Amino acid sequence: MNRESSKTEPRTQENTKGKLSGRRTLRTHTPSHPQHVPESTFRHRPSRGSELPTAQVRELLQPSVDEAIPDIEIVPTSQLPQGHFREVSWPAVNLNGCDAHGADFRAADLSGICALGANFAGTLFETTDLSTSALCGANLTNANLRAANLYCANLSWCNLCGATLASADLRGANLAWADLRDVDLQGADLTGAYYNRHTQWPADFRPDQGQLIYLAEAR
């Protein structure tokens, strides 16, 4: 069998001026039914995403911002300009440690991104695809994640205080050690989402009455 013919063509988006290359597919775990599983199941370092070249970033951002765009790279500790990133297609991009607070990522494709410890405080992610993303330790305080796709996303250690997750898809998401105080979860789908005793929930929320999966600590 011809190896070249067996390759899957990368997904494209007609409205995006730039195209990404080298997309990586992250392995995910899809829960089958609620159960108690060891916390050690999730103690691993997520895979790094592919890095987006500076020229590619400039081309993607040019139509959506009026001011000059500085030379930036989407690498750890980078600071993104506080412009509009609406509907960009950046699947599996490396955003580890970046500062994107207050940015507008509405309706963007950020599936599979790796953004460990990133600052997304007050960022707009409404209807954004963040499925299978690794957001461990990210600051998402007061972020708007309404109707966002967070299917099988790793949100462990995330600070989500005051965020909006109404109607969000959180199926299979990892919420261990996450801070969800004062979060709007109205209409959110938490089926098969993982949590532990350190997860902090909004007042009056009862995770034991839903279809969530409790991570038991190893003895």
C-alpha positions in Angstrom: 0.0 0.0 0.0 1.3 3.4 -1.0 2.2 5.2 2.2 1.6 8.6 0.6 -2.0 7.7 -0.3 -2.8 6.8 3.3 -2.0 10.2 4.7 -4.9 12.4 5.8 -5.1 15.8 4.2 -4.9 18.6 6.8 -8.1 20.6 7.4 -8.3 24.0 5.7 -10.5 27.0 6.2 -11.6 29.1 3.3 -11.7 32.4 5.2 -8.2 32.2 6.6 -5.5 33.8 4.6 -2.6 31.7 6.1 -2.3 27.9 6.3 -0.8 25.9 9.1 1.6 23.1 8.5 2.8 20.3 10.7 -0.4 19.9 12.7 -0.2 17.3 15.5 -3.0 15.2 16.6 -3.1 14.8 20.4 -4.3 11.5 21.9 -7.3 12.0 24.1 -9.2 9.8 26.5 -12.9 9.6 26.0 -14.7 8.4 29.2 -17.4 5.7 28.8 -19.2 6.0 32.1 -18.8 7.7 35.5 -16.2 6.0 37.8 -13.5 6.6 40.3 -10.0 6.6 38.7 -6.6 7.3 40.2 -5.3 10.9 40.0 -2.0 9.5 38.6 -3.9 8.9 35.3 -3.5 12.6 34.5 0.0 13.3 35.9 1.8 13.7 32.6 3.2 16.6 30.6 1.0 17.4 27.6 2.6 17.3 24.2 3.9 20.6 22.8 2.1 22.1 19.8 3.7 23.2 16.6 5.1 26.7 16.5 3.6 29.3 14.2 6.1 31.3 12.2 6.2 35.1 12.8 5.5 35.8 9.2 2.4 33.6 9.4 1.1 35.5 12.4 1.6 38.8 10.7 -0.3 37.7 7.6 -3.2 36.3 9.7 -3.5 39.4 11.9 -3.1 42.1 9.2 -6.8 42.3 8.2 -8.0 42.5 11.8 -5.9 45.2 13.4 -5.2 48.8 12.5 -1.9 49.3 14.2 1.5 48.0 13.2 2.1 44.4 14.4 5.5 43.9 16.1 7.6 40.9 15.3 6.3 38.2 17.6 6.6 34.4 17.8 4.1 32.2 19.5 6.5 30.7 21.9 6.7 30.6 25.8 6.5 34.0 27.5 5.4 35.8 24.4 2.9 38.7 24.6 0.3 38.8 21.9 -1.0 42.2 20.9 -4.4 43.0 22.3 -6.2 42.9 19.0 -8.8 40.8 17.3 -8.0 37.1 16.6 -11.6 36.2 15.7 -12.0 33.1 13.5 -8.3 32.5 13.2 -7.3 28.9 12.6 -4.4 28.0 14.9 -4.9 24.2 15.7 -2.1 22.6 17.8 -0.1 25.9 18.1 2.3 26.3 21.0 1.1 29.1 23.3 2.9 28.0 26.4 3.3 30.9 28.9 2.1 33.5 26.5 0.2 36.7 27.7 -3.0 37.1 25.8 -5.2 38.7 28.4 -8.1 40.6 27.0 -7.6 39.3 23.5 -10.6 38.3 21.2 -10.5 34.7 20.1 -14.2 34.4 19.4 -15.1 31.6 17.0 -11.4 30.7 16.5 -10.1 27.2 15.9 -7.6 26.6 18.8 -8.2 22.9 19.0 -5.2 20.9 20.4 -3.2 24.0 21.4 -0.7 23.8 24.2 -0.9 26.8 26.5 0.6 25.8 29.8 0.6 28.7 32.3 -0.7 31.2 29.8 -2.5 34.4 30.8 -6.0 34.5 29.3 -7.6 36.7 31.9 -10.6 38.5 30.5 -10.1 36.9 27.1 -13.0 36.2 24.8 -13.4 32.6 23.8 -17.1 32.6 22.9 -17.9 29.6 20.6 -14.1 29.0 20.3 -12.9 25.4 19.6 -10.5 24.5 22.4 -11.2 20.8 22.2 -8.3 18.5 23.4 -6.3 21.6 24.3 -3.7 21.6 27.2 -4.4 24.6 29.4 -2.8 23.4 32.6 -2.2 26.3 35.1 -3.6 28.9 32.7 -5.1 32.1 34.1 -8.7 32.2 32.8 -10.2 34.6 35.4 -13.2 36.5 34.0 -12.8 34.9 30.6 -15.8 34.5 28.4 -16.0 30.8 27.3 -19.7 30.8 26.6 -20.6 27.9 24.2 -16.9 27.1 23.8 -15.9 23.6 22.8 -13.6 22.3 25.7 -14.2 18.6 24.9 -11.4 16.6 26.6 -9.5 19.8 27.4 -6.9 19.7 30.2 -7.9 22.5 32.6 -6.1 21.1 35.7 -4.7 23.8 38.0 -6.5 26.5 35.9 -7.9 29.6 37.7 -11.3 30.1 36.2 -12.7 32.4 38.9 -15.5 34.6 37.5 -15.4 33.0 34.1 -18.5 32.3 31.9 -18.8 28.7 30.9 -22.5 28.8 30.1 -23.5 26.2 27.4 -19.9 25.1 27.1 -19.0 21.6 26.1 -16.8 20.2 29.0 -17.3 16.5 28.3 -14.3 14.6 29.3 -12.4 17.7 30.5 -9.9 17.4 33.3 -10.9 19.8 36.1 -8.6 18.5 38.9 -7.2 21.3 41.1 -9.1 23.8 39.0 -10.7 26.9 40.7 -14.2 27.3 39.4 -15.5 29.7 42.1 -18.1 32.2 40.8 -18.2 30.5 37.4 -21.4 30.5 35.3 -22.0 26.8 34.4 -25.6 27.2 33.4 -26.3 24.8 30.5 -22.7 23.5 30.4 -22.3 19.8 29.6 -20.0 18.2 32.2 -20.7 14.6 31.3 -17.6 12.5 32.0 -15.5 15.5 33.2 -12.8 14.7 35.8 -12.4 16.4 39.2 -10.7 15.7 42.5 -11.1 16.9 46.1 -9.1 20.0 45.3 -11.4 21.2 42.6 -13.3 24.3 43.8 -16.8 24.7 42.5 -19.4 27.5 42.4 -21.6 27.9 45.5 -24.4 25.3 45.6 -22.9 23.2 42.8 -23.0 19.5 43.5 -20.5 17.5 41.3 -21.6 14.2 43.0 -25.1 14.6 41.6 -24.0 14.8 38.0 -22.2 12.5 35.6 -18.7 13.6 36.5 -15.8 11.3 37.3 -14.1 11.6 40.7 -10.3 11.1 40.7 -9.5 9.1 43.8 -6.1 9.7 45.4 -3.7 6.9 45.5 -3.2 5.4 49.0 
